[in-house]
Amino acid sequence: MGVLQRFERRLEGLVEGAFARAFGGVVQPVEVAAALQREAADKKAIVGQGRVLVPNDYTVELSSDDSERLAEYDEPLRKELGDMVTEHAQEQGWSFVGPVQVHFESVPELATGVFRVRSTVLAAPAGPATTSPAAGDHGHRRLELVAGSETGRVVRLTPPSVVIGRGAEADVRLTDTGVSRRHAELHVDDDAVTLVDLRSTNGTSVNGERVDRRALVDGDRIAVGATVIVFRQDT
């Protein structure tokens, strides 16, 4: 029995009918589950020693009506969807940097019965160091959002690039109205992380200086719109 079939079986008698009604009979749970699988596959990245890393934080965008109708079943559905993503990744040999989480978000412009999925790599809270970096290991590189609507969020940087913006296609999606749909891009490779402004409307600053392109060092403060992001590289 495949992952999707096991997912459907677990939902039987729990929330299956209610979930279908919440979407007006248009979208079924298995369709959302399949979309999460595709999102993981589309965003997978090969990191050190052939390890395949996939996002662990997923958001399912729903219309206002669907979000309201689904609220009663929010927790069990999110858990089942998260378990499904975890099982699928294990079967594929993929890995995560932190626990898998699935969220539902209300998006007023979406029509009833329509949904979208977005994802990101969200590192687990850092614990005490247990090993020293190996030779050639450039350490964990991440973004810490310290001001703006996403304050407290941490995003692990993975090759080859990470796009910051307000659009649905952005890897780090912000709700900040001062941020362009594709605002800036981080080029991530073994030697460096380079920030490039993507001709954004309001520009991108590093440590208070407006830049078009800048190689980042640990502690650099990136400003996009009203959002402030700190670049971190553990050594």
C-alpha positions in Angstrom: 0.0 0.0 0.0 1.4 3.4 -1.0 1.8 6.5 1.1 -1.3 8.2 -0.4 -3.4 5.1 0.1 -2.3 4.8 3.7 -3.1 8.5 4.2 -6.7 8.0 2.9 -7.2 4.9 5.0 -6.2 6.8 8.2 -8.7 9.6 7.4 -11.6 7.2 6.8 -14.2 7.7 9.5 -12.4 10.7 10.9 -12.7 13.8 8.8 -12.9 12.6 5.2 -16.5 13.6 4.5 -16.1 16.8 6.5 -13.0 17.7 4.6 -14.7 17.2 1.2 -17.6 19.4 2.3 -15.3 22.1 3.4 -14.0 22.3 -0.2 -17.5 22.1 -1.7 -16.8 18.6 -3.0 -14.1 19.9 -5.4 -10.8 19.1 -3.5 -10.2 15.9 -1.7 -7.6 15.3 1.1 -5.6 13.1 -1.2 -5.2 15.9 -3.7 -3.7 18.1 -1.0 -1.4 15.3 0.0 -0.3 14.7 -3.6 0.4 18.4 -4.0 2.6 18.3 -0.9 4.5 15.4 -2.4 5.1 17.3 -5.6 6.2 20.4 -3.7 8.8 18.3 -1.8 10.0 16.8 -5.1 10.2 20.1 -6.8 12.2 21.8 -4.0 14.6 18.9 -3.3 18.3 19.8 -3.3 21.4 17.6 -3.2 23.7 18.7 -0.4 26.9 17.2 0.9 27.8 13.6 0.1 24.8 13.0 -2.0 22.3 13.8 0.7 18.9 15.0 -0.7 17.3 17.7 1.4 13.6 18.7 1.0 11.5 21.4 2.7 10.1 20.6 6.1 7.7 23.5 6.5 4.6 23.5 4.3 1.7 26.0 4.0 -1.6 25.1 2.3 -3.3 28.3 1.1 -7.1 28.2 1.2 -9.9 30.6 0.4 -11.5 32.5 3.3 -14.6 30.3 3.1 -12.7 27.0 3.0 -10.4 28.1 5.8 -13.3 28.9 8.0 -15.1 25.6 7.3 -11.9 23.6 7.8 -11.0 25.2 11.2 -12.7 22.5 13.2 -10.5 19.8 11.6 -7.3 21.9 11.5 -5.1 19.9 13.9 -5.8 16.3 12.9 -5.5 17.1 9.2 -2.3 19.0 9.6 -0.9 16.1 11.6 -1.9 13.5 9.0 -0.5 15.5 6.2 2.7 16.0 8.0 3.0 12.3 8.7 2.3 11.6 5.1 5.1 13.9 3.9 7.5 12.3 6.4 6.6 8.8 5.2 7.0 9.8 1.6 10.4 11.3 2.2 11.6 8.2 4.1 10.6 6.0 1.1 12.5 8.3 -1.3 15.6 8.5 0.9 15.1 12.3 1.4 16.0 14.1 4.6 14.9 17.2 6.6 16.7 19.8 8.8 13.9 19.8 11.3 10.4 18.3 12.0 7.8 18.4 9.3 5.0 20.9 9.8 2.0 21.7 7.7 0.0 24.9 8.1 -3.3 26.2 6.7 -3.5 29.8 5.7 -6.5 31.9 4.6 -5.9 33.8 1.3 -8.9 36.0 0.5 -8.2 36.2 -3.3 -8.5 32.4 -3.7 -11.8 31.0 -5.0 -13.6 28.4 -3.0 -12.3 25.0 -3.7 -8.9 26.2 -4.9 -5.7 25.8 -2.9 -2.0 26.4 -3.3 1.0 25.0 -1.6 4.3 26.7 -0.7 7.2 25.4 1.4 10.5 26.3 3.0 13.4 24.7 4.8 13.0 25.6 8.5 15.8 24.6 10.8 15.1 23.2 14.2 16.2 25.4 17.2 20.0 25.1 17.6 21.2 22.9 20.5 24.6 22.6 22.1 27.3 21.8 19.6 28.4 18.1 19.8 31.0 18.0 17.0 33.5 20.2 15.3 33.2 21.1 11.6 35.1 18.7 9.4 37.7 20.1 7.0 36.1 21.8 4.1 32.8 22.2 5.9 31.6 25.8 5.7 29.1 25.4 8.6 25.4 25.8 8.7 24.2 28.9 6.8 20.8 30.4 7.6 18.6 33.5 7.6 17.1 34.7 10.9 14.2 37.1 10.4 14.5 39.7 13.3 12.1 42.4 12.3 8.8 42.5 10.3 5.8 40.2 10.0 7.9 37.0 10.0 10.0 37.8 13.1 11.4 34.7 14.6 11.5 32.6 11.5 14.7 30.8 10.6 15.5 29.6 7.1 18.3 27.2 6.3 20.1 28.1 3.1 20.7 25.3 0.5 22.3 25.4 -2.9 22.0 26.6 -5.5 19.8 29.7 -4.7 17.1 31.1 -2.5 14.7 33.8 -3.6 13.2 36.3 -1.2 10.0 38.0 -2.2 6.3 38.5 -1.8 5.2 36.2 -4.7 4.0 32.6 -4.5 7.2 31.4 -6.3 9.6 32.9 -3.7 11.4 30.4 -1.5 11.3 32.9 1.5 7.8 34.4 1.0 7.1 37.6 3.0 3.8 39.4 3.5 5.6 42.7 3.7 4.0 45.1 1.1 7.3 46.9 0.7 8.8 43.7 -0.8 8.6 43.0 -4.5 7.3 39.6 -5.8 10.9 38.6 -6.6 12.9 41.0 -4.5 16.4 39.5 -3.9 18.2 36.2 -4.5 20.9 34.5 -2.5 23.4 32.5 -4.6 24.6 29.6 -2.3 27.7 27.6 -3.1 30.5 25.9 -1.2 32.6 29.1 -1.0 30.2 31.9 -0.4 26.7 33.2 -0.1 26.1 36.2 -2.4 23.1 38.5 -2.2 21.7 39.9 -5.5 18.9 42.5 -5.7 16.4 41.5 -8.5 15.6 45.1 -9.6 13.3 45.4 -6.7 11.1 48.5 -6.4 12.3 49.6 -3.0 15.8 48.2 -3.1 17.9 45.9 -0.8 20.3 47.1 1.9 23.1 45.4 3.8 24.1 47.0 7.1 22.3 50.2 6.1 24.0 50.4 2.6 21.9 49.9 -0.5 23.5 47.2 -2.7 23.0 45.5 -6.0 25.3 42.6 -5.2 27.1 41.7 -2.0 29.0 38.6 -0.6 27.7 38.1 2.9 29.5 37.5 6.1 28.2 36.2 9.4 26.1 38.9 11.1 25.2 40.9 8.0 21.8 42.6 8.4 19.7 42.5 5.2 16.8 45.0 4.9 14.0 44.4 2.3 10.9 46.6 2.8 10.2 46.7 6.5 11.8 43.2 7.1 15.2 42.8 8.6 17.1 39.5 8.1 20.3 38.5 9.7 22.7 36.2 7.8 24.3 33.5 10.0 27.1 31.1 9.2 28.2 28.8 12.0 31.9 27.8 11.9 
